Amino acid sequence: MKDVPVYIFNGFLDSGKTSFINETLGAEGFSSRNDNVLIVLCEDGETELKTDGRVCKRLDVCRIDEKNRLNSDKLASAGEKYSPDIVVVEYNGMWQMQELYNVLPDNWQIVDMMTFIDYTTFDMYYSNMRNLFTDKVIDSDFVVFNRCDEKTIDENVLHRAVRASNPRCRIAYEYLDGSYVMDDIKDPLPFDRELDNIEIGLDAYAQWYRDLDENLSLYGGKTVTFEGFYLEGSDRMFKEGFAVGRPIMNCCEADAQMAALFCRSKVKPFRHNDWIRITAKISIEKHRAYGGRPGPVLNYIKAESAEEPEQPIASFF
């Protein structure tokens, strides 16, 4: 069975998804005149999906207007009925992305995801439904803020909102006059990784942990000082040391997950869940703590008890 590329367009109601899909399907290059294109339409907004004047052999629409109808049988049936060469999903902004991922046919492969955000309603959704905002943005390849007003927009605020959960995607701003501006805001790190001895502040742990994951090779041989929970465990690796880290949240405390590093040490002077300040030298090793893959192993230099902060959960905000 051939692989079918899937393009996902997500965002809240009336954020511009359908308009962009209409433009995309009418443009040369997205599909050829030999392609069968299937639209999986999960909501109806103010803009109507146009099915004429398309650059493709055939355009079919599978409507799924209720979440309980979004299931693997429904999509598999659509695949068998229409034999698409390309699938476009206009996804309901109130549904979790994982609910879609769980039911995509095995041969439907996501190749691109775009998120559309109406600038005029951004504050409302971000303040009251941040978990849904994060859910749409976190896996996106391209985030577009449309209906932007140059008199009131603060691109730095929008940029930070996206970067809190997605450090890699492209960001664009579409203004009321129809012009597009690509985001070119640089994200300075809240610590200096060029130093041999790096001090990680309490507010910088989430950014540092992510940068460590993305740029591991830059940290070999560096000495780092930071605060976190001292962690013990039953795995045999804890015979040669301990772990230290903090929970990191993306959108709310309920989704926070522990982000810890293994520390090789002959001394274990603390109790499980003590808050400590540790200094250690990083080596990059294949280690059990990282599933046998290369990861950052801390080599103990010194540590001391520290006062646990009022908010021990780290975040990108």
C-alpha positions in Angstrom: 0.0 0.0 0.0 1.5 3.3 -1.1 2.2 6.1 1.4 -0.2 9.1 1.2 1.1 12.5 2.2 -1.2 14.3 4.8 -1.3 18.1 5.2 -2.9 19.2 8.4 -4.4 22.7 8.8 -5.5 23.4 12.4 -6.6 26.4 14.4 -9.7 27.7 16.1 -13.0 28.5 14.3 -12.8 31.2 11.7 -9.0 31.5 11.9 -8.5 31.4 8.2 -7.9 27.7 7.6 -10.5 27.2 4.8 -9.4 30.4 2.9 -5.8 29.1 2.9 -6.9 25.7 1.8 -8.9 27.2 -1.1 -5.8 29.2 -2.1 -3.5 26.2 -1.8 -5.7 23.8 -3.9 -6.0 26.4 -6.6 -2.3 27.0 -7.0 0.1 25.2 -9.3 2.6 23.0 -7.5 0.7 21.6 -4.6 -0.9 18.8 -6.6 -0.9 17.8 -10.2 -3.7 17.2 -12.6 -3.2 13.4 -12.2 -3.7 13.5 -8.4 -6.8 12.6 -6.4 -7.1 14.9 -3.4 -9.2 14.1 -0.4 -10.3 16.8 2.0 -11.1 15.6 5.6 -13.3 18.5 6.8 -13.8 18.6 10.6 -15.6 21.9 10.9 -17.6 24.4 8.9 -16.6 28.0 9.3 -17.9 31.2 7.6 -15.7 30.6 4.5 -17.0 27.8 2.2 -14.7 25.2 0.8 -14.5 25.6 -3.0 -14.5 22.4 -4.9 -14.3 23.8 -8.5 -11.2 25.2 -10.3 -8.8 22.9 -8.6 -5.4 21.8 -9.9 -6.0 18.0 -9.5 -7.7 15.1 -11.2 -10.5 14.8 -8.6 -11.4 16.5 -5.4 -13.4 14.6 -2.8 -14.6 15.7 0.7 -15.1 13.6 3.7 -17.1 15.5 6.4 -16.6 14.6 10.0 -18.5 17.2 12.0 -18.7 15.3 15.3 -15.8 14.1 17.3 -17.3 10.6 17.9 -17.2 10.1 14.1 -13.5 10.7 14.0 -12.3 7.1 14.0 -9.9 4.8 12.2 -12.8 3.0 10.4 -14.2 6.2 9.0 -10.8 7.3 7.6 -9.9 3.9 6.3 -13.2 3.7 4.5 -12.6 7.2 3.0 -9.2 6.0 1.8 -10.6 2.9 0.2 -13.5 4.8 -1.4 -11.5 7.7 -2.9 -8.0 6.3 -3.3 -6.4 9.7 -2.6 -2.9 10.7 -3.7 -3.0 13.6 -1.2 -5.0 14.1 2.0 -5.7 17.6 3.4 -7.2 17.7 6.9 -9.0 20.8 8.1 -9.0 20.0 11.8 -11.4 21.3 14.5 -9.6 23.6 16.9 -11.5 22.3 19.9 -10.3 18.7 19.4 -7.0 17.4 20.7 -4.4 16.6 18.0 -3.7 13.2 19.5 -7.3 12.2 18.7 -6.4 12.6 15.1 -3.0 11.0 15.3 -4.5 7.9 16.9 -6.8 7.2 14.0 -4.8 8.0 10.9 -4.4 5.0 8.6 -0.9 3.5 8.8 0.0 4.6 5.2 -1.2 8.2 5.7 2.0 10.1 6.6 1.9 13.6 8.0 4.3 15.8 5.9 3.3 19.3 7.0 1.2 21.0 9.6 0.1 24.6 9.6 -1.6 26.4 12.5 -3.8 29.5 11.9 -4.4 32.0 14.7 -6.8 35.0 14.5 -4.9 37.9 16.0 -8.1 39.5 17.2 -9.1 36.5 19.4 -5.6 35.4 20.3 -5.7 36.9 23.8 -9.0 35.2 24.7 -7.8 31.7 23.6 -4.3 32.0 25.0 -5.6 33.3 28.4 -8.5 30.9 28.8 -7.6 27.8 26.6 -3.9 27.7 26.7 -3.8 23.9 26.7 -5.7 23.9 23.4 -3.5 26.6 22.0 -0.4 24.6 23.0 -1.8 21.4 21.6 -2.2 23.0 18.1 1.1 24.7 18.1 3.5 22.2 19.6 3.9 20.0 16.5 3.2 22.6 13.9 5.7 23.4 11.1 4.3 26.9 10.3 2.2 29.2 12.5 0.4 32.1 10.9 -1.2 35.0 12.8 -3.7 36.6 10.5 -5.9 39.7 10.7 -2.9 41.5 12.4 -3.3 45.2 13.1 0.0 47.0 12.8 -1.2 49.7 15.2 -1.7 47.3 18.1 0.4 44.2 17.4 3.3 43.3 19.6 5.1 40.6 17.6 7.4 39.8 20.6 4.3 38.7 22.6 3.1 36.4 19.8 6.5 35.1 19.2 7.1 34.1 22.8 3.7 32.4 23.0 4.6 30.1 20.1 8.2 29.6 21.2 7.1 28.5 24.7 6.0 25.2 23.2 7.6 25.0 19.7 11.2 26.3 19.3 11.5 25.3 15.6 8.5 26.2 13.6 8.3 29.2 11.2 6.1 32.1 12.2 4.4 34.6 10.0 2.1 37.6 10.5 -0.5 38.5 7.9 -1.7 42.1 8.2 -5.1 43.7 7.4 -3.8 45.0 4.0 -2.9 41.4 3.0 0.8 41.7 3.4 2.9 38.9 5.1 5.9 39.4 7.3 8.0 36.4 8.4 9.1 36.4 12.0 12.8 37.0 12.4 13.0 37.5 16.1 16.1 36.0 17.6 15.7 34.0 20.9 18.6 34.9 23.2 19.4 32.2 25.7 19.1 33.2 29.4 22.5 31.8 30.1 25.9 31.8 28.3 26.7 28.4 26.9 30.0 29.7 25.5 31.5 29.8 29.0 33.4 26.8 30.5 31.4 27.2 33.7 27.7 27.8 33.1 25.4 29.1 35.7 21.7 28.2 35.2 19.3 30.5 36.9 16.0 29.3 38.4 14.0 30.8 35.6 16.3 29.3 32.9 16.0 25.5 33.6 13.4 24.7 30.9 15.3 26.6 28.2 18.6 25.1 29.2 17.2 21.5 29.3 15.7 22.0 25.8 19.0 23.5 24.5 20.9 20.6 26.1 18.8 18.2 24.2 19.0 20.0 20.9 22.7 21.0 21.0 24.2 18.2 23.1 27.5 18.2 21.4 28.2 21.8 22.5 28.1 20.8 26.2 30.7 18.1 26.4 33.3 19.0 29.0 31.3 22.0 30.3 30.8 22.5 34.0 27.3 23.5 35.0 25.7 24.7 38.2 21.9 24.6 38.7 19.2 23.7 41.2 16.7 20.9 41.3 15.3 17.8 43.1 17.7 15.1 44.2 16.2 11.9 42.9 16.8 8.2 43.9 15.4 5.1 42.2 15.3 1.4 42.2 17.0 0.9 38.8 20.5 -0.5 39.1 22.0 2.6 37.6 21.3 4.4 40.9 24.1 2.3 42.4 26.6 4.6 40.7 24.9 7.9 41.3 21.6 9.7 41.4 19.4 12.0 39.2 18.7 15.6 39.6 16.1 17.7 37.8 12.8 19.6 37.8 9.3 19.1 36.3 8.8 21.2 33.1 5.4 22.3 32.0 4.4 23.4 28.5 1.0 24.9 29.1 -0.2 24.1 32.7 1.0 22.3 35.8 -1.2 19.3 35.0 1.0 18.4 32.0 4.3 18.9 33.8 6.8 16.1 33.4 10.1 15.5 35.3 13.1 16.5 33.2 16.1 15.0 35.0 19.7 14.2 34.3 21.8 11.4 35.7 24.7 12.3 37.9 27.6 9.9 38.5 28.7 10.2 42.1 30.4 8.2 44.8 28.7 10.3 47.5 24.9 10.4 48.0 24.5 12.9 50.8 20.9 13.8 50.4 17.4 12.2 50.6 15.0 11.6 47.8 13.2 14.8 46.7 15.6 17.1 48.6 16.1 20.4 46.8 19.8 20.9 46.0 22.2 23.2 44.2 24.7 21.1 42.3 27.9 21.7 40.3 29.0 19.0 37.9 30.9 18.4 34.7 29.0 17.1 31.7 30.3 14.2 29.6 28.4 12.8 26.6 27.9 9.1 26.9 25.7 6.2 25.9 24.0 5.5 29.1 21.2 3.4 30.6 19.5 6.6 31.8 18.9 7.6 28.2 17.9 4.3 26.8 21.5 3.4 25.8 21.6 6.5 23.5 24.2 9.3 23.9 23.1 11.7 26.6 24.4 14.2 29.1 26.0 12.5 32.2 26.8 14.8 35.1 30.0 14.0 36.9 29.7 15.2 40.5 31.9 18.0 41.7 29.9 19.4 44.7 26.4 19.9 45.9 24.6 21.6 48.8 21.1 21.8 50.2 19.2 24.8 48.9 15.8 26.4 49.7 13.1 25.0 47.4 11.6 27.9 45.3 7.9 28.8 45.6 7.4 27.4 42.1 9.7 24.4 41.6 8.0 23.5 38.2 10.0 25.1 35.4 8.3 26.6 32.3 9.2 28.4 29.1 6.9 31.4 29.9 
